[in-house]
Amino acid sequence: MNTNNLPKNKGRLFGHLLLAVLFVLSCLNTTAQSITTTAVPYLRFAPDAISSSMGNAGLTLSPDEYSIFHNNAKALFSDKQFALGLSHMGYSTGSGSNVKGSYFMSMAGYKKSADDKDLFSFGIRYISHGGMELSSAMGDRLGTFNPYDFDLSFGYAHKISNTLGIGVTMRGVFSNMASGVSASTGYQFSTGVALAGDVSLMYNQQFVNGNFLRGAIQFANLSSKITYVNNAIGKDFIPTTLNVGLGYVFLFDDENDLGIEVKYSKLMIPAAPNYTGNFSQDSAAITDFRNKDVLRAWGESFNGANGLSTNYSLSFGLQYRYMNYLHIRGGYFMDKPSNVQPLNYFTVGAGVGFGRFGAQLAYQVPTGGTAANIPMMQRFKLGISFN
C-alpha cells in the first residue's frame, strides 16, 4: 500500500462535507412500505467475487478491476496501472426434473494514464437463464427459449486532486426474454434495449499514520425505459440507483491492513400501485404508473412514502489484506422491501495472489426465509485476475 500520497489542502473541505452527508445517509434504517419492480434487476448486484464476498459493498473498498460495476472513480486510487478480471457464477432454475443450468459471467478491467490522473475502463456482463418453456394464456405451447441478459460498459475517470476523483460510465443493456414470440393480444415480443449511464464521485484521504478515510456517491443506471413489446405502455424502468458509501482502512504495518465499508443503496423508482380488486381503478393506476417518464419517476422516488427510508438496501463489508498474497473478506447484505420476502444474507470469501495473477471465491449464507430463494449453486462466485 502506498503511504506517500498524504492529503493536500485542495479538495479537503469538500471531502469533509461529502463524508458528513454520507454518514447520515448510511445510518438510515427503517422499513420499506411498498413493492418496487424493475426490468434487468441484476444490474443492482455485484457480478464479481470480490464485492460479493463483502455483502455487495465495494463503493469505496478494494479499488480493483471490477470498479466499473461499482464506482468507476475508485480505481484512480489503485496502486496498479492496469488490471483485468473474469468472474463466473453457476446457478439453477426450476425444480425437480425441470432444473435448467444457467450461469452469470462478467469481465472487466482498466488502464491508467502514465501520470495517474486519467483512467479508461470496460465491463461486460452476460447471464444465460437456461431453457424455458413458454405457453400462451390458453395453455398453447409456444416453444422453448433461452433468455439472456447482456450489457457492455465503457468508462472514463479523472483525478481532480490527490484526494478527489470523478468517473462516468456509458452502458448498453440488451435483454432477450422471448424475442420473436407473438402474444394472443397481437403484441410482438422483441429484445429489450436501453442506454444507461453512471456518474460517481470518490474521496480518498490518507492520514500521516497511513490509514485511509474514503467516501463515495454514485448515481447508477441513469437511463430511459426498456421495452419488450410493441406497446406504448409496455415499457419498464431499469434499476436506477443512488449509492452512498463510507469506508475506512486501518494500516497496521507495511504488510497488513483492514478495511470496512457501509453502503446505502436507494432504488430511484417509485413503488408500483397496490391492487384494490377494482378492475377499472387498478387498470387506471397501473397505466398511470407505466406512463411515467423517468425524470418524474426519479423525483417521486424521494417523495412521501417513497422517501430515503423506503426501497433501499444496506451493505456492510470488511476486508483483511496481507500484502497482495492473501485477502479475507466478509459482509452482510440487508434488503428493505415490503410485502415480499427480503433478500438478506451473510457473505464470506477469500482471495490469493500469485505474482501478477489472483483468484477469488465468494459464498453467500442466507438468513431466515431467504435460504429457499437462493439455490446452493447460486451461492458461489469464482474470479480470476491479472494486473
RAURQUI-V546821 format. One record per pair of residues at least 24 apart in sequence whose C-alpha atoms are under 8 Angstrom apart, sorted by sequence separation. I is the first residue (numbers start at 1). J is the second residue. D is the distance in whole Angstrom. If there is no record, write none. Layout:
((I	J	D) (I	J	D))
This chain:
((46	70	8) (84	108	6) (85	109	6) (103	127	6) (104	128	7) (125	149	8) (126	150	4) (149	173	8) (150	174	5) (171	195	6) (172	196	6) (197	221	5) (198	222	6) (218	242	6) (219	243	6) (241	265	6) (242	266	5) (312	336	5) (326	350	7) (327	351	5) (344	368	8) (359	383	6) (360	384	6) (84	109	4) (102	127	8) (103	128	5) (125	150	6) (126	151	7) (149	174	6) (150	175	6) (170	195	7) (171	196	5) (196	221	5) (197	222	5) (217	242	8) (218	243	5) (241	266	6) (242	267	6) (311	336	6) (312	337	7) (326	351	6) (327	352	6) (345	370	7) (359	384	4) (83	109	5) (84	110	7) (102	128	5) (103	129	7) (124	150	7) (125	151	5) (149	175	4) (170	196	6) (171	197	6) (196	222	5) (197	223	7) (217	243	6) (218	244	6) (241	267	5) (242	268	7) (310	336	7) (311	337	5) (325	351	8) (326	352	5) (344	370	6) (358	384	6) (359	385	6) (82	109	7) (83	110	6) (102	129	5) (103	130	8) (124	151	6) (125	152	7) (148	175	6) (149	176	6) (170	197	4) (196	223	4) (217	244	5) (240	267	6) (241	268	5) (270	297	6) (310	337	7) (325	352	5) (326	353	6) (343	370	6) (357	384	7) (358	385	5) (82	110	5) (83	111	7) (101	129	8) (102	130	5) (124	152	5) (147	175	8) (148	176	5) (149	177	8) (169	197	5) (170	198	7) (195	223	6) (196	224	7) (216	244	6) (217	245	6) (239	267	6) (240	268	5) (269	297	6) (270	298	7) (324	352	7) (325	353	4) (341	369	7) (342	370	7) (357	385	6) (358	386	6) (82	111	4) (101	130	6) (123	152	6) (124	153	6) (147	176	5) (148	177	6) (168	197	7) (169	198	5) (194	223	7) (195	224	7) (215	244	8) (216	245	5) (239	268	7) (240	269	7) (268	297	7) (269	298	6) (324	353	6) (325	354	7) (341	370	7) (357	386	5) (81	111	6) (82	112	6) (100	130	5) (122	152	8) (123	153	5) (147	177	4) (168	198	6) (169	199	7) (194	224	6) (215	245	6) (216	246	7) (239	269	7) (268	298	5) (270	300	6) (271	301	8) (356	386	6) (357	387	7) (81	112	5) (100	131	6) (122	153	5) (123	154	7) (146	177	8) (147	178	6) (167	198	8) (168	199	5) (194	225	7) (215	246	5) (268	299	8) (269	300	8) (270	301	4) (356	387	5) (81	113	8) (122	154	4) (167	199	6) (168	200	6) (194	226	5) (214	246	6) (215	247	6) (237	269	7) (269	301	5) (121	154	6) (122	155	6) (145	178	7) (166	199	8) (167	200	5) (193	226	6) (213	246	8) (214	247	5) (268	301	5) (120	154	8) (121	155	5) (166	200	6) (167	201	6) (192	226	6) (193	227	7) (213	247	6) (214	248	6) (267	301	8) (268	302	7) (75	110	8) (81	116	8) (120	155	6) (121	156	6) (166	201	5) (192	227	5) (213	248	5) (271	306	7) (76	112	7) (93	129	7) (120	156	5) (165	201	6) (166	202	6) (191	227	8) (192	228	5) (212	248	6) (213	249	7) (270	306	6) (93	130	7) (119	156	6) (120	157	7) (164	201	7) (165	202	5) (191	228	6) (211	248	7) (212	249	5) (48	86	8) (49	87	7) (118	156	7) (119	157	5) (164	202	6) (165	203	7) (190	228	5) (211	249	6) (212	250	7) (48	87	5) (118	157	6) (119	158	6) (142	181	8) (164	203	5) (189	228	5) (190	229	6) (211	250	5) (212	251	8) (47	87	7) (48	88	8) (68	108	7) (76	116	7) (118	158	5) (163	203	6) (164	204	6) (189	229	5) (190	230	8) (210	250	8) (211	251	5) (66	107	8) (68	109	8) (76	117	7) (117	158	6) (118	159	6) (163	204	5) (188	229	6) (189	230	7) (210	251	6) (66	108	5) (76	118	7) (117	159	5) (162	204	8) (163	205	5) (187	229	6) (188	230	6) (209	251	8) (266	308	7) (65	108	6) (66	109	6) (76	119	7) (116	159	8) (117	160	8) (187	230	6) (65	109	5) (75	119	8) (187	231	7) (266	310	8) (267	311	6) (65	110	6) (266	311	6) (267	312	6) (266	312	4) (136	183	7) (137	184	8) (265	312	5) (266	313	7) (136	184	7) (264	312	7) (265	313	5) (72	121	8) (179	228	8) (264	313	6) (265	314	6) (171	221	8) (264	314	5) (177	228	8) (263	314	6) (264	315	7) (262	314	7) (263	315	5) (68	121	7) (262	315	6) (263	316	7) (68	122	7) (69	123	7) (233	287	7) (236	290	7) (261	315	8) (262	316	5) (68	123	7) (235	290	7) (261	316	6) (262	317	7) (234	290	7) (260	316	8) (261	317	5) (47	104	8) (66	123	8) (233	290	6) (237	294	8) (260	317	6) (261	318	6) (47	105	7) (48	106	7) (233	291	6) (260	318	4) (47	106	6) (259	318	5) (260	319	7) (258	318	7) (259	319	5) (258	319	6) (259	320	6) (258	320	4) (257	320	6) (258	321	6) (256	320	7) (257	321	5) (256	321	6) (257	322	7) (255	321	8) (256	322	5) (255	322	6) (256	323	6) (255	323	5) (225	294	7) (254	323	8) (224	294	7) (223	294	8) (2	79	7) (1	79	7) (47	125	8) (76	157	7) (76	158	7) (72	155	7) (76	159	7) (72	156	7) (73	157	5) (68	153	8) (72	157	7) (73	158	7) (68	155	7) (76	165	7) (74	165	7) (73	165	6) (73	166	5) (72	166	8) (73	167	4) (72	167	5) (73	168	8) (71	167	7) (72	168	7) (72	169	7) (68	169	7) (40	149	7) (73	200	6) (77	204	8) (72	200	7) (73	201	6) (74	202	6) (71	200	6) (73	202	6) (71	201	8) (71	202	8) (40	175	7) (60	202	8) (71	216	8) (71	218	7) (15	163	8) (15	164	8) (11	161	7) (10	161	7) (12	163	7) (10	162	8) (11	163	7) (10	163	8) (11	164	6) (8	162	7) (60	214	6) (7	162	7) (8	163	7) (60	215	6) (7	163	6) (60	216	6) (5	162	7) (59	216	6) (43	221	8) (59	243	8) (59	244	8) (60	245	7) (59	245	6) (60	246	7) (61	247	7) (39	226	8) (60	247	6) (15	203	6) (22	215	7) (22	216	8) (22	217	8) (44	239	7) (19	215	6) (43	239	7) (18	215	7) (39	236	6) (41	238	7) (44	241	8) (7	205	6) (38	236	6) (39	237	6) (40	238	6) (41	239	6) (61	259	7) (6	205	7) (7	206	6) (38	237	5) (39	238	5) (40	239	7) (61	260	7) (6	206	5) (7	207	7) (38	238	5) (39	239	7) (61	261	7) (5	206	7) (6	207	6) (38	239	6) (60	261	7) (6	208	7) (3	206	7) (58	261	8) (57	261	7) (59	263	7) (57	262	7) (57	263	6) (3	210	6) (26	244	7) (25	244	7) (26	245	7) (26	246	7) (22	244	6) (22	245	6) (23	246	7) (22	246	6) (19	246	7) (36	269	7) (36	270	7) (37	271	8) (36	271	5) (37	272	7) (26	262	6) (35	271	5) (36	272	6) (26	263	6) (34	271	6) (35	272	6) (26	264	5) (34	272	8) (25	264	7) (1	254	7) (57	315	5) (56	315	6) (57	316	6) (58	317	8) (55	315	5) (56	316	8) (57	317	6) (54	315	8) (55	316	6) (56	317	8) (54	316	7) (55	317	6) (54	317	4) (53	317	8) (54	318	6) (54	319	7) (33	305	7) (57	331	8) (36	311	7) (54	329	6) (55	330	7) (56	331	8) (34	310	8) (35	311	8) (53	329	6) (54	330	5) (55	331	4) (56	332	8) (32	309	7) (33	310	6) (34	311	7) (53	330	6) (54	331	4) (55	332	4) (56	333	7) (31	309	7) (32	310	4) (33	311	8) (53	331	7) (54	332	7) (55	333	5) (30	309	6) (31	310	6) (32	311	5) (28	308	8) (29	309	7) (30	310	7) (32	312	7) (28	309	6) (92	375	7) (91	375	7) (91	376	8) (92	377	7) (91	377	5) (92	378	7) (90	377	6) (91	378	4) (26	314	8) (90	378	6) (89	378	7) (55	345	8) (90	380	8) (55	346	7) (89	380	6) (90	381	8) (55	347	6) (89	381	5) (54	347	6) (88	381	6) (89	382	6) (53	347	5) (54	348	7) (87	381	7) (88	382	5) (52	347	7) (53	348	5) (54	349	8) (87	382	6) (88	383	6) (53	349	5) (87	383	4) (53	350	8) (86	383	6) (87	384	6) (85	383	7) (86	384	5) (50	349	8) (85	384	6) (86	385	6) (49	349	8) (85	385	4) (36	337	8) (50	351	8) (84	385	6) (85	386	6) (35	337	6) (83	385	7) (84	386	5) (34	337	7) (35	338	6) (83	386	6) (84	387	6) (32	336	5) (33	337	7) (34	338	5) (35	339	7) (83	387	4) (31	336	6) (32	337	5) (33	338	5) (34	339	7) (35	340	7) (82	387	6) (31	337	7) (32	338	6) (33	339	8) (81	387	8) (31	338	8) (80	387	7) (53	361	8) (53	362	5) (50	360	7) (52	362	6) (53	363	6) (49	360	6) (50	361	7) (52	363	8) (53	364	7) (49	361	6) (50	362	7) (49	362	5) (65	385	8) (1	323	8) (52	381	8) (49	381	5) (48	381	7) (49	382	6) (50	383	8) (48	382	8) (49	383	6) (48	383	7))
